[in-house]
Amino acid sequence: MTVLAHRATASDEVTRDALAVLQPGFEGTTAPAWLLRRIGEGLTSVGLFGRNITSPGQLAALTAQLRAERDDVLVAIDEEGGDVTRLEVRGGSSFPGNLALGAVDDTGLTRDVARELGRRLAECGVNLNWAPSADVNSNPDNPVIGVRSFGADTHLAARHTAAYVEGLQAAGVAACTKHFPGHGDTNVDSHHALPRIDVDLDTLAARELVPFRAAIEAGTKAVMSAHILVPALDPTRPATLSPQILTGLLRKELGYEGLIVTDGMEMHAIAGTYGIERGSVLAIAAGADAICVGGGLADEATVLRLRDALVAAVREGALPQERLADAAARVRALAAWTAGARPDARPEGSRASGIGLAAARRALAVTGTASPLSGPYVATLTPVANIAVGDETPWGPAAELAELLPGTASGLYPQGATAAEILAAAGERTVVAVVRDAHRHPWMAEVLDTLVEARPDTVVIEMGLPRAEPRGALHIATHGAARVCGRAAAEVVAGAAAGAVTVM
């Protein structure tokens, strides 16, 4: 082989490796020609979002289209169940989320829910799930984690994280445990800015890292990094870009050997401080293996920009070729695992088909007493949607309650609404006030207090993190806003309407 031919071959290899480490998204419900072409050139992963999905059949056809180009392509999705759903983005999830599962605290149930969710993903051709969230929700004012966490108790979060990983991977779908080294003690959303966790190493080891150790022991195939600054570990760079955190802590100290995936590089914590090109180079150099991008940037130009930035960094000596090759090899190894995975048999009977609703019912915390209701009026106090959750997914029990109690009326009330408006709309009906994280929204708490004072028979349904003292004649905490959580709450309200009151 001539020197020129050798250089050309080496250059082609670097380009293929640069494509292999990217996990891009795209627009539309069928794969665009540019994406299929890049898969043929070495792109190994694709990320799907709610915009790409209309039905299980459509999703299965889409993944088959991708696999026609590469049979072991990694098809990733952010399907946590609960509040964060892509499979059921337009109707709400059939599975309660982490906080509800943590409230039940039955690891067998968590494992079974994750396995059934994984089975549905696998049926649609999805083989990498950016879940579960292993974050310990130690800060109740956290704007981005909340009900996505199993809870504030470290060891509860650890045992359910492990159970979730085991259940998901039993279905042949790779778990991606997130957000390393732990996003629970933040009060800033990394979609908007760079969060900071100011705790010492002992606290990190005893709290944040425990669920990740459990996930590693359970065999999680992937771990997602967090765009957070943890000065005790690295005073200058966020975890996604930190060799001390990704290589020193995760690889060497915790002994993790699987795939390290970044959180979305277009998030402002990275894009607004480093830029996605430089950020991607720094992330791979720090020890990440796959660059997640596509939540907001979903075009061929982005893929080419990142590919070319990685290739240029290798040529300029800013990124060792061996590091890029190692990252690409880990991506391909996970792709090979998913292609050869043999899912466990599905649980028989209603345990599988109705497990989501059954779990949501068990997660309810119901307090108080209520007289039989008169034609309820459901007033949903709506906070601004969390970017991670999205605003496309409907939530609340209004539709489910209208099905159970024909004639139910309802209304949506954003910030600025008053209790007087709700009372005027309700008339003589019993008010069912639905809130989400009322403790984080003073306006919501004020409206709720005024409603309960004016109408002591008000029923309150908290579908976020239940922090405040129960209000109302009947108070229902669902521990999440999945569709099945709304259904479970609606059943309790319908029971009250019939005079069958549940009190706990």
HUZI-V180202 format. One record per residue. RES is the residue in one letter. PHI is phi in whole degrees, 0 to 359 (none if undefined). D_CENTER is the distance of its C-alpha to the mean C-alpha in whole Angstrom. Layout:
{{RES & PHI & D_CENTER} {RES & PHI & D_CENTER}}
//
This chain:
{{M & none & 49} {T & 287 & 50} {V & 299 & 48} {L & 296 & 47} {A & 294 & 46} {H & 297 & 44} {R & 295 & 43} {A & 296 & 41} {T & 295 & 40} {A & 297 & 38} {S & 296 & 37} {D & 298 & 35} {E & 295 & 34} {V & 298 & 32} {T & 297 & 31} {R & 297 & 29} {D & 295 & 28} {A & 297 & 26} {L & 293 & 25} {A & 296 & 24} {V & 273 & 21} {L & 268 & 20} {Q & 237 & 16} {P & 273 & 17} {G & 253 & 16} {F & 201 & 19} {E & 265 & 20} {G & 102 & 21} {T & 254 & 21} {T & 230 & 23} {A & 287 & 23} {P & 290 & 26} {A & 300 & 29} {W & 297 & 28} {L & 293 & 25} {L & 299 & 27} {R & 296 & 29} {R & 290 & 27} {I & 299 & 26} {G & 297 & 29} {E & 269 & 30} {G & 134 & 27} {L & 300 & 24} {T & 249 & 22} {S & 227 & 18} {V & 222 & 17} {G & 256 & 13} {L & 251 & 13} {F & 226 & 11} {G & 303 & 12} {R & 295 & 16} {N & 266 & 17} {I & 231 & 16} {T & 239 & 19} {S & 196 & 20} {P & 301 & 19} {G & 295 & 23} {Q & 297 & 22} {L & 296 & 19} {A & 298 & 21} {A & 293 & 24} {L & 295 & 22} {T & 293 & 21} {A & 295 & 24} {Q & 298 & 25} {L & 295 & 23} {R & 284 & 25} {A & 293 & 28} {E & 271 & 28} {R & 207 & 27} {D & 288 & 26} {D & 250 & 24} {V & 300 & 22} {L & 277 & 18} {V & 249 & 16} {A & 256 & 12} {I & 208 & 9} {D & 258 & 5} {E & 242 & 6} {E & 277 & 4} {G & 77 & 8} {G & 64 & 9} {D & 288 & 8} {V & 253 & 5} {T & 227 & 7} {R & 249 & 9} {L & 300 & 12} {E & 236 & 13} {V & 298 & 12} {R & 265 & 16} {G & 230 & 17} {G & 99 & 14} {S & 284 & 12} {S & 278 & 15} {F & 231 & 13} {P & 290 & 12} {G & 273 & 9} {N & 299 & 10} {L & 298 & 12} {A & 295 & 14} {L & 294 & 14} {G & 295 & 15} {A & 295 & 18} {V & 289 & 20} {D & 57 & 20} {D & 237 & 21} {T & 296 & 19} {G & 296 & 21} {L & 295 & 19} {T & 301 & 16} {R & 298 & 17} {D & 292 & 18} {V & 298 & 15} {A & 296 & 13} {R & 294 & 16} {E & 292 & 17} {L & 297 & 13} {G & 298 & 14} {R & 299 & 17} {R & 293 & 16} {L & 297 & 14} {A & 298 & 18} {E & 299 & 20} {C & 268 & 18} {G & 90 & 19} {V & 269 & 15} {N & 232 & 16} {L & 221 & 13} {N & 247 & 9} {W & 285 & 7} {A & 197 & 6} {P & 265 & 7} {S & 279 & 7} {A & 261 & 10} {D & 291 & 11} {V & 275 & 14} {N & 280 & 14} {S & 284 & 18} {N & 252 & 18} {P & 294 & 18} {D & 269 & 18} {N & 303 & 15} {P & 276 & 13} {V & 238 & 10} {I & 257 & 9} {G & 54 & 11} {V & 290 & 10} {R & 283 & 7} {S & 267 & 9} {F & 289 & 12} {G & 153 & 15} {A & 268 & 17} {D & 271 & 19} {T & 303 & 19} {H & 285 & 20} {L & 297 & 18} {A & 300 & 15} {A & 294 & 17} {R & 290 & 18} {H & 281 & 15} {T & 299 & 13} {A & 298 & 16} {A & 297 & 16} {Y & 295 & 13} {V & 302 & 14} {E & 298 & 17} {G & 294 & 16} {L & 297 & 14} {Q & 285 & 17} {A & 294 & 19} {A & 271 & 18} {G & 86 & 19} {V & 251 & 15} {A & 290 & 14} {A & 274 & 12} {C & 234 & 10} {T & 285 & 10} {K & 221 & 9} {H & 245 & 10} {F & 291 & 13} {P & 268 & 16} {G & 127 & 14} {H & 252 & 12} {G & 284 & 13} {D & 259 & 17} {T & 244 & 16} {N & 237 & 18} {V & 233 & 17} {D & 273 & 14} {S & 292 & 14} {H & 293 & 13} {H & 251 & 17} {A & 203 & 19} {L & 264 & 19} {P & 289 & 18} {R & 223 & 20} {I & 243 & 20} {D & 257 & 24} {V & 230 & 25} {D & 276 & 27} {L & 298 & 27} {D & 297 & 27} {T & 294 & 25} {L & 301 & 22} {A & 294 & 23} {A & 275 & 24} {R & 239 & 20} {E & 299 & 18} {L & 278 & 19} {V & 299 & 19} {P & 296 & 16} {F & 289 & 16} {R & 299 & 19} {A & 296 & 19} {A & 295 & 16} {I & 296 & 19} {E & 296 & 21} {A & 281 & 19} {G & 91 & 19} {T & 308 & 16} {K & 280 & 17} {A & 214 & 14} {V & 228 & 13} {M & 258 & 11} {S & 279 & 13} {A & 255 & 13} {H & 272 & 15} {I & 229 & 17} {L & 264 & 20} {V & 237 & 22} {P & 304 & 25} {A & 295 & 26} {L & 258 & 25} {D & 205 & 26} {P & 284 & 27} {T & 243 & 27} {R & 242 & 24} {P & 296 & 20} {A & 307 & 18} {T & 301 & 17} {L & 249 & 21} {S & 256 & 23} {P & 299 & 25} {Q & 297 & 26} {I & 273 & 22} {L & 283 & 21} {T & 269 & 24} {G & 294 & 26} {L & 276 & 24} {L & 291 & 21} {R & 285 & 23} {K & 278 & 27} {E & 285 & 26} {L & 273 & 23} {G & 74 & 25} {Y & 280 & 22} {E & 242 & 23} {G & 276 & 20} {L & 281 & 18} {I & 253 & 16} {V & 249 & 14} {T & 279 & 14} {D & 292 & 11} {G & 303 & 12} {M & 287 & 16} {E & 278 & 16} {M & 296 & 15} {H & 297 & 18} {A & 302 & 18} {I & 253 & 19} {A & 299 & 20} {G & 276 & 22} {T & 242 & 24} {Y & 246 & 24} {G & 84 & 24} {I & 289 & 22} {E & 292 & 25} {R & 296 & 26} {G & 300 & 22} {S & 293 & 22} {V & 297 & 25} {L & 296 & 24} {A & 295 & 21} {I & 297 & 23} {A & 298 & 26} {A & 285 & 24} {G & 130 & 23} {A & 291 & 20} {D & 247 & 20} {A & 221 & 18} {I & 257 & 17} {C & 275 & 14} {V & 209 & 15} {G & 137 & 15} {G & 298 & 13} {G & 242 & 16} {L & 245 & 18} {A & 223 & 19} {D & 221 & 23} {E & 296 & 25} {A & 301 & 26} {T & 295 & 23} {V & 300 & 23} {L & 292 & 27} {R & 300 & 27} {L & 288 & 24} {R & 302 & 26} {D & 293 & 30} {A & 295 & 28} {L & 291 & 28} {V & 298 & 31} {A & 296 & 33} {A & 296 & 32} {V & 294 & 33} {R & 297 & 36} {E & 273 & 37} {G & 85 & 36} {A & 282 & 33} {L & 226 & 31} {P & 300 & 32} {Q & 300 & 32} {E & 297 & 32} {R & 293 & 29} {L & 296 & 27} {A & 296 & 29} {D & 296 & 27} {A & 298 & 24} {A & 298 & 25} {A & 295 & 26} {R & 292 & 23} {V & 298 & 21} {R & 294 & 24} {A & 295 & 24} {L & 292 & 20} {A & 300 & 21} {A & 294 & 24} {W & 298 & 23} {T & 295 & 21} {A & 294 & 24} {G & 258 & 26} {A & 295 & 23} {R & 242 & 25} {P & 299 & 23} {D & 294 & 24} {A & 295 & 26} {R & 289 & 24} {P & 302 & 25} {E & 275 & 28} {G & 73 & 28} {S & 291 & 26} {R & 304 & 24} {A & 275 & 22} {S & 289 & 22} {G & 248 & 22} {I & 293 & 20} {G & 295 & 17} {L & 294 & 19} {A & 300 & 21} {A & 294 & 18} {A & 297 & 18} {R & 297 & 22} {R & 292 & 22} {A & 280 & 19} {L & 295 & 21} {A & 241 & 23} {V & 245 & 26} {T & 229 & 29} {G & 99 & 33} {T & 229 & 35} {A & 209 & 35} {S & 284 & 38} {P & 308 & 38} {L & 280 & 36} {S & 251 & 38} {G & 32 & 36} {P & 299 & 33} {Y & 245 & 32} {V & 268 & 28} {A & 253 & 27} {T & 262 & 23} {L & 272 & 23} {T & 255 & 20} {P & 282 & 19} {V & 296 & 18} {A & 293 & 14} {N & 289 & 11} {I & 300 & 11} {A & 297 & 7} {V & 280 & 7} {G & 91 & 11} {D & 251 & 14} {E & 279 & 15} {T & 272 & 13} {P & 291 & 16} {W & 213 & 16} {G & 103 & 19} {P & 266 & 22} {A & 301 & 24} {A & 295 & 24} {E & 294 & 24} {L & 290 & 27} {A & 296 & 29} {E & 291 & 29} {L & 281 & 30} {L & 233 & 32} {P & 306 & 34} {G & 101 & 35} {T & 299 & 32} {A & 251 & 32} {S & 204 & 29} {G & 202 & 28} {L & 255 & 25} {Y & 227 & 26} {P & 281 & 24} {Q & 306 & 25} {G & 107 & 29} {A & 290 & 30} {T & 238 & 32} {A & 298 & 33} {A & 299 & 36} {E & 298 & 35} {I & 294 & 33} {L & 295 & 36} {A & 294 & 38} {A & 289 & 36} {A & 285 & 35} {G & 61 & 39} {E & 273 & 40} {R & 291 & 37} {T & 287 & 35} {V & 278 & 32} {V & 249 & 29} {A & 268 & 27} {V & 249 & 23} {V & 230 & 21} {R & 217 & 17} {D & 59 & 17} {A & 300 & 21} {H & 293 & 22} {R & 265 & 20} {H & 231 & 22} {P & 306 & 26} {W & 298 & 27} {M & 291 & 25} {A & 297 & 26} {E & 295 & 30} {V & 299 & 30} {L & 296 & 29} {D & 298 & 32} {T & 294 & 34} {L & 299 & 33} {V & 294 & 34} {E & 292 & 37} {A & 285 & 38} {R & 228 & 37} {P & 300 & 37} {D & 276 & 36} {T & 302 & 33} {V & 261 & 30} {V & 244 & 26} {I & 241 & 23} {E & 262 & 20} {M & 252 & 17} {G & 246 & 15} {L & 278 & 16} {P & 280 & 19} {R & 247 & 22} {A & 283 & 25} {E & 298 & 28} {P & 304 & 28} {R & 245 & 29} {G & 90 & 31} {A & 296 & 33} {L & 227 & 30} {H & 238 & 27} {I & 238 & 24} {A & 257 & 21} {T & 265 & 18} {H & 63 & 15} {G & 149 & 13} {A & 246 & 13} {A & 298 & 13} {R & 305 & 16} {V & 292 & 17} {C & 292 & 17} {G & 297 & 19} {R & 296 & 21} {A & 298 & 22} {A & 294 & 23} {A & 299 & 25} {E & 296 & 27} {V & 293 & 28} {V & 296 & 29} {A & 296 & 31} {G & 296 & 32} {A & 295 & 34} {A & 298 & 35} {A & 271 & 37} {G & 89 & 38} {A & 262 & 36} {V & 261 & 34} {T & 266 & 32} {V & 233 & 32} {M & 231 & 30}}
//
